[in-house]
């Protein structure tokens, strides 16, 4: 069983190395172009200034679905590259900014917007942190206003036990 597991892991490692080499630009046995060459060729084709300005504006409003804390324009994830390519094709097809945003939201949900709209579905996202902050402040104030409890006096047997512990 262990030998079969070791062989399986070795085969998996060899397959991963081959895929990684192909993705880095090494020629594949099947004669397919390397992934990086295809992506670079599409990403480097020039855009007109109007398309570039619209692309910059819309890509800054969309969130990378992988990085989550970066805009689509600044992310280096592969999915972000695909989304940027899709965004560019939608712009070149002549769709309006609102149509592109609604298409992205219908496909990926409100999460794709870097600043989602305020609507009942996103209320928790917008107001949840403030509600939690107010709740924490209320609990802290309640704990601070609570009257300190008077110390309970020790019994005679407890006092003798304490003395014994301190003297030994």
Secondary structure, DSSP 4 states (H G I P E B T S, - for coil): -HHHHHHHHHHHHHHHHHHHHHHTTPPPTT-PPPHHHHHHHHHTS---HHHHHHHHHHHHHBBPTTTSSSBTTT---HHHHHHHHHHHHHHHTT--HHHHHHHHHHHH-GGGBTT---SGGGHHHHHHHHHHHHHHHHHHHHHHHSPPPPPPPPPHHHHHHHHHHHH-
